[in-house]
Amino acid sequence: MPNSPSDSDRPCRVRIQHRGPLLVEGPVEVELEDGSTVASDRFRVALCTCRRSRRYPWCDTSHRERSRPTDKKSTT
C-alpha cells in the first residue's frame, strides 16, 4: 500500500542498559575501527560497550560482575 509505513521507514531502535550492552533491533551491519564490517541478521543484537567480549563487537556477557567465593572458615 503506498501510504502504509514500511520497515525501511521505521527508525532503528537502540536500547541503552546501565552497565550492559547496547541492544539494537536488527538486522545490523557494524563498521569497526579498522574499517571492516560485520553483520548480523538477528532480530536483536547486543553490542559490547566494555570491550571485554571475546566476540567483540557482539556482547558475550563478559561485562557481568563475577562474584568471588566467600572465604568460609570452619570453626572446629
Secondary structure, 3 states (H helix, E strand, C coil): CCCCCCHHHCCCCEEECCCCCEEEECCEEEECCCCCEEEECCCEEEECCCCCCCCCCECCCCCCCCCCCCCCCCCC
